[in-house]
Amino acid sequence: MVAIVVNSFLDKEGKDISPETVKTILTPSRTEKRPKPHKRIDIDKML
């Protein structure tokens, strides 16, 4: 899953997304590290 996100998307500045960032966001026990709702990317628009 991490590889798919890293290889398919760029951040809002057009830079690569760090695999470690994706892993942190996907880890269920690290909810304090998840992006705030206003900072989340809505991928529904991209599909």
Sine and cosine of phi, psi and omega as CSV:
sin_phi,cos_phi,sin_psi,cos_psi,sin_omega,cos_omega
0.00,0.00,-0.68,0.74,0.00,-1.00
-0.87,0.50,-0.71,0.71,-0.02,-1.00
-0.88,0.47,-0.62,0.78,0.02,-1.00
-0.89,0.45,-0.73,0.68,-0.01,-1.00
-0.90,0.44,-0.74,0.67,-0.05,-1.00
-0.89,0.46,-0.62,0.78,-0.04,-1.00
-0.99,0.11,-0.23,0.97,-0.09,-1.00
-0.96,-0.30,-0.33,0.94,-0.12,-0.99
-0.76,-0.65,0.43,-0.90,0.13,-0.99
-0.87,-0.49,0.34,-0.94,0.06,-1.00
-0.97,0.25,0.01,-1.00,-0.10,-1.00
-0.91,0.42,-0.28,0.96,0.03,-1.00
-0.99,-0.12,0.08,1.00,0.02,-1.00
0.99,0.11,0.20,0.98,0.00,-1.00
-0.99,-0.10,0.35,-0.94,0.05,-1.00
-0.89,0.45,0.52,-0.85,0.07,-1.00
-1.00,-0.02,0.70,-0.72,-0.01,-1.00
-0.95,0.32,0.74,-0.68,0.07,-1.00
-0.85,0.52,-0.57,0.82,0.02,-1.00
-0.91,0.42,-0.60,0.80,0.05,-1.00
-0.90,0.44,-0.70,0.72,0.01,-1.00
-0.90,0.44,-0.69,0.72,0.02,-1.00
-0.87,0.50,-0.68,0.74,0.00,-1.00
-0.89,0.45,-0.69,0.72,-0.01,-1.00
-0.91,0.41,-0.58,0.81,-0.04,-1.00
-0.99,0.14,-0.18,0.98,0.00,-1.00
-0.98,0.21,0.89,-0.45,-0.08,-1.00
-0.88,0.48,-0.49,0.87,-0.07,-1.00
-0.99,0.17,-0.10,1.00,-0.05,-1.00
-0.94,-0.33,0.78,0.63,-0.06,-1.00
-0.89,0.46,-0.46,0.89,0.02,-1.00
-0.93,0.36,-0.29,0.96,0.00,-1.00
-1.00,-0.09,-0.05,1.00,0.00,-1.00
-0.96,0.27,0.49,-0.87,0.02,-1.00
-0.91,0.42,0.56,-0.83,0.08,-1.00
-0.91,0.42,0.44,-0.90,-0.06,-1.00
-0.79,0.61,-0.61,0.79,-0.02,-1.00
-0.97,0.26,-0.19,0.98,0.01,-1.00
-0.98,-0.22,-0.10,1.00,-0.04,-1.00
-0.96,0.26,0.49,-0.87,0.03,-1.00
-0.99,-0.11,0.81,-0.59,0.02,-1.00
-1.00,0.03,0.97,-0.24,-0.07,-1.00
-0.99,0.16,-0.16,0.99,0.04,-1.00
-0.85,0.53,-0.55,0.83,0.01,-1.00
-0.93,0.36,-0.41,0.91,-0.07,-1.00
-1.00,-0.01,-0.28,0.96,-0.07,-1.00
-0.99,0.12,0.00,0.00,0.00,0.00
